[in-house]
Amino acid sequence: METMNAAVVWQHGLVFAGSADSGFTLKLDADSSVGGDNDGFRPIELIALGLAGCTAMDVLSILKKKRQDVTGFEVKVHAERAAEHPRVFTKITVEYVVRGRQIAPAAVERAIELSETKYCPVQAMLGRVVPIQHTYQIIEEASAPVT
């Protein structure tokens, strides 16, 4: 079994410096309405970002293996939250925007399915406690000029 380590170190107010085994750091803070300085990511935002990043890496990698001509790619997470504390996510929609040339919808659908069911640990964990819906759009890019 592998152990992942992450930590936060208090800086001031409600600002913390977060780090993990990768060695990277980022700043966390709370909203000013609860005493924060609005000077960093909210922890709940990092969960949404983790989901977006995890599935984005999977889907893009799979599309490239399927030899899809992807020229641009974006994943947006829209997370609805409960009105009362602890303000958990109640519904998540993951929106994939794929730009490219002659992208096969079946390839996009399969890549999303594999990320959801096999590869993305963030999606696997969140999917146990909140419904996650997936949507996608393909934006056709003009063919590259022949030189």
Secondary structure, DSSP 8 states (H G I E B T S, - for coil): -----EEEEEEETTEEEEEETT--EEEE---GGGT--S-SB-HHHHHHHHHHHHHHHHHHHHHHHTT-EEEEEEEEEEEEE-SSTT--EEEEEEEEEEEEES--HHHHHHHHHHIIIII-HHHHHHTTTS-EEEEEEEEE-------
